[in-house]
Amino acid sequence: MQSGSVVRVYNEAVGIKGGHGRLIRINSQGFYEIALEIQGKFYESHLPIASTALISMEPEVESVEKIEIER
């Protein structure tokens, strides 16, 4: 996941269950910096990596090449 990714946010401590946001960056102090959407507006948030789960809204592009076997 990279900066600018649209994500779903889960953090039990603050009661976020599938909130929408945009990952701004992962800082070196152990926090995700996220623009969190609340009632149609975005608010910058700092959520601890240890207790926060992020799920990308965009599926990953399959990067493994399929091997075709001749028979």
Buried (B, 14 or more C-beta within 10 A) or exposed (E): EEEEBEBBBBBEEEEBEEBBBBBBEBEEEEBBBBBBBEEEEEEEBEBEEEEBBBEEEEEEEEEEEEEEEEE
